[in-house]
Each structure stands twice: as C-alpha cells, then as structure tokens.
C-alpha cells in the first residue's frame, strides 16, 4: 500500500540535482513525482537515529513487557 506524496515531504532528482517540497497532499499517487528533466524523483535518505527515553516512558514500556 502506497501512501502518496504527503505535505511537507521533500523529493530530489539525482539527474539534475533539482529539489521539490510538497506543499499540498496528493491523494491516489502511486509513484514518486517526475522532475522537469523526466527522471523519477526520490526522497533523500535519512540515517535512522536513536533517541533517549525518559524514565516515565521507560517504566511503562517495561511494565507492558513484563505483563505478557
């Protein structure tokens, strides 16, 4: 299932280094948008990151895990 282009997403073109920012959601879109040069645009890669959990969330997470 493909979500389509959502507002605020950025796409770039590897061929000509163009970049677009989606300002209006597109419903029913099945593929990434096409650049003015004709190439299919892609979302930039973002390296996954780890964030720290605060003590309250960590306690809830452990409690749910131990309950099963």
N, CA and C atoms as an extended XYZ file, in Angstrom:
204
Properties=species:S:1:pos:R:3:atomname:S:1:resname:S:1:resid:I:1 pbc="F F F"
N         0.839       -1.184        0.000 N   UNK     1
C         0.000        0.000        0.000 CA  UNK     1
C         0.880        1.241        0.000 C   UNK     1
N         0.651        2.130       -0.908 N   UNK     2
C         1.471        3.333       -1.055 CA  UNK     2
C         0.726        4.522       -0.487 C   UNK     2
N         1.400        5.325        0.286 N   UNK     3
C         0.758        6.456        0.960 CA  UNK     3
C         0.520        7.645        0.035 C   UNK     3
N         1.313        7.809       -1.009 N   UNK     4
C         1.220        9.004       -1.836 CA  UNK     4
C         2.117       10.099       -1.285 C   UNK     4
N         2.176       11.189       -2.001 N   UNK     5
C         3.018       12.288       -1.551 CA  UNK     5
C         2.277       13.096       -0.486 C   UNK     5
N         2.914       13.244        0.663 N   UNK     6
C         2.303       13.942        1.783 CA  UNK     6
C         2.889       15.340        1.904 C   UNK     6
N         2.100       16.232        2.446 N   UNK     7
C         2.521       17.614        2.643 CA  UNK     7
C         3.801       17.678        3.479 C   UNK     7
N         4.754       18.490        3.049 N   UNK     8
C         5.997       18.682        3.787 CA  UNK     8
C         7.119       17.744        3.381 C   UNK     8
N         6.842       16.732        2.539 N   UNK     9
C         7.892       15.823        2.095 CA  UNK     9
C         8.757       16.499        1.034 C   UNK     9
N        10.018       16.137        1.025 N   UNK    10
C        10.956       16.691        0.058 CA  UNK    10
C        11.421       15.572       -0.863 C   UNK    10
N        11.440       15.845       -2.166 N   UNK    11
C        11.933       14.913       -3.175 CA  UNK    11
C        13.075       15.584       -3.922 C   UNK    11
N        14.039       14.784       -4.387 N   UNK    12
C        15.143       15.337       -5.155 CA  UNK    12
C        15.379       14.496       -6.400 C   UNK    12
N        16.033       15.109       -7.374 N   UNK    13
C        16.349       14.446       -8.630 CA  UNK    13
C        17.840       14.163       -8.669 C   UNK    13
N        18.199       12.882       -8.861 N   UNK    14
C        19.611       12.513       -8.931 CA  UNK    14
C        20.244       12.954      -10.241 C   UNK    14
N        19.430       13.170      -11.277 N   UNK    15
C        19.963       13.524      -12.589 CA  UNK    15
C        20.406       14.980      -12.675 C   UNK    15
N        19.555       15.897      -12.203 N   UNK    16
C        19.879       17.322      -12.372 CA  UNK    16
C        19.958       18.081      -11.049 C   UNK    16
N        19.911       17.375       -9.919 N   UNK    17
C        20.002       17.966       -8.578 CA  UNK    17
C        18.885       18.949       -8.245 C   UNK    17
N        17.714       18.806       -8.888 N   UNK    18
C        16.560       19.630       -8.537 CA  UNK    18
C        15.934       19.081       -7.260 C   UNK    18
N        15.181       19.918       -6.583 N   UNK    19
C        14.530       19.519       -5.342 CA  UNK    19
C        13.154       20.148       -5.294 C   UNK    19
N        12.152       19.391       -4.811 N   UNK    20
C        10.812       19.953       -4.622 CA  UNK    20
C        10.348       19.674       -3.204 C   UNK    20
N         9.485       20.540       -2.715 N   UNK    21
C         8.853       20.385       -1.414 CA  UNK    21
C         7.354       20.296       -1.671 C   UNK    21
N         6.720       19.198       -1.251 N   UNK    22
C         5.286       19.019       -1.473 CA  UNK    22
C         4.536       19.972       -0.549 C   UNK    22
N         3.749       20.878       -1.136 N   UNK    23
C         3.013       21.860       -0.334 CA  UNK    23
C         1.530       21.518       -0.226 C   UNK    23
N         1.076       20.564       -1.028 N   UNK    24
C        -0.314       20.146       -0.967 CA  UNK    24
C        -0.349       18.624       -1.096 C   UNK    24
N        -1.034       17.923       -0.193 N   UNK    25
C        -1.068       16.466       -0.259 CA  UNK    25
C        -1.654       15.985       -1.582 C   UNK    25
N        -1.093       14.905       -2.122 N   UNK    26
C        -1.582       14.302       -3.352 CA  UNK    26
C        -2.196       12.959       -2.994 C   UNK    26
N        -3.474       12.792       -3.256 N   UNK    27
C        -4.139       11.525       -2.940 CA  UNK    27
C        -4.157       10.638       -4.171 C   UNK    27
N        -3.986        9.374       -3.955 N   UNK    28
C        -4.051        8.416       -5.044 CA  UNK    28
C        -2.784        8.329       -5.875 C   UNK    28
N        -1.738        9.049       -5.536 N   UNK    29
C        -0.496        8.984       -6.304 CA  UNK    29
C         0.168        7.635       -6.052 C   UNK    29
N         0.598        6.967       -7.102 N   UNK    30
C         1.185        5.630       -6.983 CA  UNK    30
C         2.702        5.644       -7.116 C   UNK    30
N         3.274        6.703       -7.635 N   UNK    31
C         4.716        6.740       -7.844 CA  UNK    31
C         5.275        8.078       -7.400 C   UNK    31
N         6.578        8.125       -7.255 N   UNK    32
C         7.229        9.380       -6.918 CA  UNK    32
C         7.039       10.367       -8.061 C   UNK    32
N         7.059       11.666       -7.769 N   UNK    33
C         6.858       12.656       -8.834 CA  UNK    33
C         8.008       12.636       -9.841 C   UNK    33
N         7.736       13.141      -11.021 N   UNK    34
C         8.740       13.249      -12.076 CA  UNK    34
C         9.307       14.657      -12.083 C   UNK    34
N        10.602       14.734      -12.352 N   UNK    35
C        11.305       16.010      -12.438 CA  UNK    35
C        11.037       16.644      -13.802 C   UNK    35
N        11.379       17.902      -13.952 N   UNK    36
C        11.217       18.574      -15.238 CA  UNK    36
C        12.132       17.961      -16.301 C   UNK    36
N        13.212       17.279      -15.879 N   UNK    37
C        14.103       16.614      -16.834 CA  UNK    37
C        13.578       15.236      -17.233 C   UNK    37
N        12.515       14.754      -16.565 N   UNK    38
C        11.895       13.484      -16.907 CA  UNK    38
C        12.238       12.339      -15.971 C   UNK    38
N        13.244       12.510      -15.128 N   UNK    39
C        13.653       11.442      -14.204 CA  UNK    39
C        12.683       11.371      -13.021 C   UNK    39
N        12.574       10.168      -12.449 N   UNK    40
C        11.731        9.996      -11.270 CA  UNK    40
C        12.476       10.544      -10.055 C   UNK    40
N        11.804       11.353       -9.254 N   UNK    41
C        12.420       11.956       -8.074 CA  UNK    41
C        12.343       10.994       -6.898 C   UNK    41
N        13.244       11.151       -5.952 N   UNK    42
C        13.310       10.274       -4.785 CA  UNK    42
C        13.360       11.092       -3.509 C   UNK    42
N        12.997       10.434       -2.404 N   UNK    43
C        13.134       11.067       -1.097 CA  UNK    43
C        14.583       10.923       -0.652 C   UNK    43
N        15.124       11.949        0.004 N   UNK    44
C        16.507       11.824        0.496 CA  UNK    44
C        16.592       10.793        1.612 C   UNK    44
N        17.719       10.102        1.677 N   UNK    45
C        17.947        9.110        2.717 CA  UNK    45
C        18.245        9.805        4.035 C   UNK    45
N        17.611        9.354        5.075 N   UNK    46
C        17.893        9.867        6.423 CA  UNK    46
C        18.320        8.696        7.281 C   UNK    46
N        19.503        8.801        7.836 N   UNK    47
C        20.031        7.749        8.681 CA  UNK    47
C        19.146        7.595        9.921 C   UNK    47
N        18.774        6.365       10.279 N   UNK    48
C        17.962        6.163       11.481 CA  UNK    48
C        18.692        6.686       12.722 C   UNK    48
N        17.934        7.231       13.642 N   UNK    49
C        18.552        7.743       14.854 CA  UNK    49
C        17.884        7.127       16.082 C   UNK    49
N        18.608        7.138       17.157 N   UNK    50
C        18.113        6.605       18.417 CA  UNK    50
C        17.903        7.784       19.362 C   UNK    50
N        16.749        7.813       20.001 N   UNK    51
C        16.506        8.879       20.969 CA  UNK    51
C        16.391        8.263       22.365 C   UNK    51
N        16.719        9.035       23.351 N   UNK    52
C        16.655        8.566       24.729 CA  UNK    52
C        15.220        8.616       25.224 C   UNK    52
N        14.856        7.622       26.023 N   UNK    53
C        13.531        7.590       26.631 CA  UNK    53
C        13.629        8.200       28.021 C   UNK    53
N        12.606        8.940       28.410 N   UNK    54
C        12.629        9.454       29.770 CA  UNK    54
C        12.178        8.344       30.725 C   UNK    54
N        12.382        8.519       31.986 N   UNK    55
C        12.141        7.475       32.985 CA  UNK    55
C        10.690        7.009       33.004 C   UNK    55
N         9.736        7.923       32.824 N   UNK    56
C         8.318        7.555       32.871 CA  UNK    56
C         7.954        6.633       31.697 C   UNK    56
N         8.395        6.954       30.504 N   UNK    57
C         8.102        6.121       29.338 CA  UNK    57
C         8.801        4.776       29.466 C   UNK    57
N        10.029        4.780       29.958 N   UNK    58
C        10.776        3.538       30.128 CA  UNK    58
C        10.065        2.619       31.118 C   UNK    58
N         9.540        3.166       32.204 N   UNK    59
C         8.820        2.376       33.202 CA  UNK    59
C         7.564        1.758       32.610 C   UNK    59
N         6.811        2.513       31.823 N   UNK    60
C         5.612        1.999       31.168 CA  UNK    60
C         5.964        0.894       30.183 C   UNK    60
N         7.035        1.072       29.449 N   UNK    61
C         7.465        0.078       28.470 CA  UNK    61
C         7.843       -1.238       29.163 C   UNK    61
N         8.572       -1.151       30.249 N   UNK    62
C         8.977       -2.349       30.987 CA  UNK    62
C         7.760       -3.025       31.600 C   UNK    62
N         6.825       -2.238       32.121 N   UNK    63
C         5.630       -2.812       32.737 CA  UNK    63
C         4.790       -3.561       31.706 C   UNK    63
N         4.648       -3.020       30.506 N   UNK    64
C         3.882       -3.707       29.461 CA  UNK    64
C         4.580       -4.982       29.019 C   UNK    64
N         5.892       -4.954       28.942 N   UNK    65
C         6.654       -6.127       28.540 CA  UNK    65
C         6.527       -7.230       29.579 C   UNK    65
N         6.591       -6.884       30.857 N   UNK    66
C         6.513       -7.880       31.920 CA  UNK    66
C         5.103       -8.453       32.075 C   UNK    66
N         4.108       -7.722       31.629 N   UNK    67
C         2.719       -8.168       31.757 CA  UNK    67
C         2.437       -9.346       30.827 C   UNK    67
N         3.133       -9.410       29.721 N   UNK    68
C         2.898      -10.502       28.746 CA  UNK    68
C         3.637      -11.684       29.195 C   UNK    68
